[in-house]
Amino acid sequence: MDDGLDGLRREVAVGCRVMAYRGLVENILGHISVRLDGERALVRCRGPEEAGLRFTTTDDVRVVDLDSGEVIDDPAGEYAAPSELPIHTSVLVARPDATCVVHAHPPDVVVASLAGFALEPIFGAYDIPATHLAAAGIPVHPHSVLIRSDELAAEMVASLGSAEALVLKGHGVVTTGTDVAEAVLRALQLDTLARVHLRVRSAGTIPEAIPSADLAELPDLGGAFNRETLWRHHLAALEQDGLGLN
């Protein structure tokens, strides 16, 4: 696949492995896309030796036409785009600010959505990016269906609006980013918010949003810390456990 896209293919593949390693997806579920231009995107597809996201390879990451949804760099016809490809194509078309789209199924987020409570900023310095994400508002899409059509995707995009993350009730999450790291980290932040919410409630207490004065005191530690350093940590953990790409 010497087409000048090897670096991006690797980013998508590693992002899929991080999602599986951190429990955001199970077995073969979930996918990542990255916009190439106005007509094409790289998408994690299903191949002839599908083994799940934890074992995604660069061969699994294919160029897909945003209009037709067809895999266009697979002359042998061995790879198929995910059935929920409209999640990616619809967001990438509607949101020019989004370069990457992640769809994952974090179990704690699913449980929280079924319980019907919002992911509010209930903690502060514990996870500042997650707090800011929650404070900005995390919309919930009220339908649990597989988003396999343009019509269903349009409803989802309407629920997402201009937000950076969306909870799909009883289904999972959709997050956006300027690159794979940012979109995956936002999915991880949603997972953290849901997990803490559930633990507080399991302790018998209804969590409350932190005071606005506390929220105002939380600094933006910058992309070098919140993205680059944190992403290196996740990649190093992946490598340490023998799940990095060779």
HUGI-V542902 format. One record per residue. RES is the residue in one letter. SS is DSSP state (@ for helix, = for strand, . for the rest). PHI is phi in degrees with one decimal (999 if undefined). PSI is psi in radians with two decimals (none if undefined). Layout:
# HUGI-V542902
res: (RES/RES)
ss: (SS/SS)
phi: (PHI/PHI)
psi: (PSI/PSI)
This chain:
# HUGI-V542902
res: (M/D/D/G/L/D/G/L/R/R/E/V/A/V/G/C/R/V/M/A/Y/R/G/L/V/E/N/I/L/G/H/I/S/V/R/L/D/G/E/R/A/L/V/R/C/R/G/P/E/E/A/G/L/R/F/T/T/T/D/D/V/R/V/V/D/L/D/S/G/E/V/I/D/D/P/A/G/E/Y/A/A/P/S/E/L/P/I/H/T/S/V/L/V/A/R/P/D/A/T/C/V/V/H/A/H/P/P/D/V/V/V/A/S/L/A/G/F/A/L/E/P/I/F/G/A/Y/D/I/P/A/T/H/L/A/A/A/G/I/P/V/H/P/H/S/V/L/I/R/S/D/E/L/A/A/E/M/V/A/S/L/G/S/A/E/A/L/V/L/K/G/H/G/V/V/T/T/G/T/D/V/A/E/A/V/L/R/A/L/Q/L/D/T/L/A/R/V/H/L/R/V/R/S/A/G/T/I/P/E/A/I/P/S/A/D/L/A/E/L/P/D/L/G/G/A/F/N/R/E/T/L/W/R/H/H/L/A/A/L/E/Q/D/G/L/G/L/N)
ss: (./././././@/@/@/@/@/@/@/@/@/@/@/@/@/@/@/@/./././././././././=/=/=/=/=/././././=/=/=/=/=/./=/././././././@/@/@/././@/@/@/=/=/=/=/=/./././././=/././././././././=/././././@/@/@/@/@/@/@/@/@/@/./././././=/=/=/=/=/././@/@/@/@/@/@/@/@/@/./././././././././@/@/@/@/@/@/@/@/@/@/@/@/././=/=/=/././././././././@/@/@/@/@/@/@/@/@/@/@/././././=/=/=/=/./././=/=/=/=/=/=/././@/@/@/@/@/@/@/@/@/@/@/@/@/@/@/@/@/@/@/@/@/@/@/./././././././././@/@/@/@/@/@/./././././@/@/@/@/@/@/@/@/@/@/@/@/@/@/@/@/@/@/./././././.)
phi: (999/-80.8/-120.3/81.0/-110.4/-58.1/-63.3/-68.5/-59.6/-64.5/-60.1/-64.2/-61.5/-66.1/-58.7/-63.0/-66.4/-62.9/-58.3/-68.1/-61.4/-91.4/80.8/-80.7/-138.3/-121.4/43.9/-100.6/-85.7/94.7/-165.6/-131.8/-130.0/-134.9/-66.1/-99.8/-161.6/-72.7/-121.7/-134.5/-146.7/-85.4/-136.8/-72.1/-106.1/-99.3/-111.6/-69.0/-119.9/-51.9/-131.0/100.0/-65.3/-59.8/-116.8/-57.9/-115.1/-64.7/-64.9/-76.9/-97.9/-123.3/-82.9/-121.0/-76.1/-67.4/-85.3/-87.9/78.0/-86.7/-75.9/-110.4/-124.0/-135.3/-59.7/-80.6/69.2/-91.6/-114.4/-126.4/-66.9/-60.6/-62.8/-96.6/-52.2/-56.0/-56.2/-74.8/-62.7/-68.0/-68.9/-64.6/-75.9/-79.8/-122.7/-61.9/-77.3/-96.0/-96.8/-125.2/-127.0/-116.1/-123.8/-140.1/-125.8/-63.8/-56.6/-65.9/-67.8/-61.5/-62.0/-60.4/-67.9/-70.5/-74.0/84.4/-110.2/-79.1/-86.7/-90.7/-77.3/-89.9/-127.2/-117.8/-66.7/-54.0/-154.6/-63.2/-60.1/-65.6/-62.2/-64.1/-62.3/-67.6/-64.1/-72.5/99.8/-113.7/-68.7/-122.8/-86.1/-80.2/-111.4/-101.2/-72.5/-67.7/-92.9/-109.1/-130.3/-63.7/-66.1/-66.0/-66.5/-63.2/-64.6/-64.1/-62.3/-63.0/-67.1/-65.1/58.5/-99.3/-71.1/-93.2/-151.0/-138.6/-92.7/-99.0/-55.5/65.9/-137.4/165.7/-139.3/-128.4/-128.7/-120.6/-169.7/-80.1/-157.9/-61.8/-57.4/-63.6/-67.7/-68.8/-61.7/-65.7/-64.0/-65.0/-65.1/-60.3/-62.0/-62.5/-58.4/-65.6/-61.8/-67.4/-55.2/-65.3/-69.2/-63.6/-67.6/-67.8/-83.3/92.0/-123.7/-86.1/-68.4/-123.8/-63.2/-68.1/-60.1/-60.5/-65.9/-66.4/-60.5/-65.9/-85.6/-78.6/-80.8/-88.8/-77.0/91.2/-63.5/-61.5/-93.5/-72.1/-114.5/-61.5/-66.6/-64.7/-65.6/-59.4/-60.7/-64.5/-67.7/-64.8/-63.5/-61.5/-62.9/-60.4/-91.6/74.4/-111.1/-75.0/-77.6/-74.3)
psi: (0.85/1.31/0.28/0.06/0.17/-0.70/-0.76/-0.66/-0.73/-0.72/-0.78/-0.79/-0.79/-0.69/-0.71/-0.71/-0.69/-0.76/-0.78/-0.75/-0.64/0.13/0.30/-0.34/2.77/2.49/-2.00/0.16/2.66/2.78/2.87/2.50/2.67/2.20/2.35/-0.76/-2.84/-0.14/-0.30/2.74/2.66/2.33/2.45/1.96/3.08/2.20/-3.13/-0.32/0.71/2.20/0.15/2.85/-0.52/-0.43/0.45/2.38/2.94/-0.45/-0.44/-0.23/1.96/2.77/2.20/2.42/2.18/-0.44/-0.90/-0.40/0.18/2.52/2.12/0.08/0.65/1.30/-0.46/-0.19/0.58/-0.29/2.52/2.42/2.66/2.65/-0.47/0.52/-0.61/-0.42/-0.84/-0.85/-0.70/-0.73/-0.76/-0.56/-0.74/-0.42/1.51/-0.30/-0.25/2.13/-0.56/2.48/2.31/2.37/2.15/2.96/1.07/2.09/-0.71/-0.62/-0.69/-0.80/-0.79/-0.69/-0.65/-0.53/-0.30/0.35/2.59/2.63/1.54/2.85/1.42/-0.17/2.96/-1.73/-0.24/-0.74/1.57/-0.79/-0.68/-0.67/-0.81/-0.66/-0.77/-0.69/-0.53/-0.31/2.15/1.83/2.78/2.22/2.20/0.02/2.48/0.13/2.77/2.30/1.48/0.01/2.81/-0.59/-0.83/-0.63/-0.64/-0.66/-0.71/-0.76/-0.65/-0.68/-0.68/-0.76/-2.27/0.15/2.83/-0.19/2.58/2.34/2.26/1.92/2.21/0.33/-1.06/-2.49/2.74/2.24/2.71/2.87/2.94/-0.23/3.11/-0.79/-0.83/-0.75/-0.72/-0.72/-0.64/-0.65/-0.68/-0.64/-0.71/-0.74/-0.74/-0.79/-0.82/-0.74/-0.78/-0.73/-0.83/-0.65/-0.68/-0.76/-0.62/-0.36/-0.01/0.27/2.46/2.05/2.58/2.62/2.54/2.72/2.61/-0.55/-0.69/-0.73/-0.71/-0.40/-0.15/2.09/2.76/1.89/-0.05/2.72/-0.55/-0.57/-0.89/-0.43/-1.13/-0.88/-0.79/-0.70/-0.68/-0.66/-0.82/-0.68/-0.69/-0.70/-0.69/-0.83/-0.74/-0.61/0.22/0.41/0.15/2.83/2.37/none)
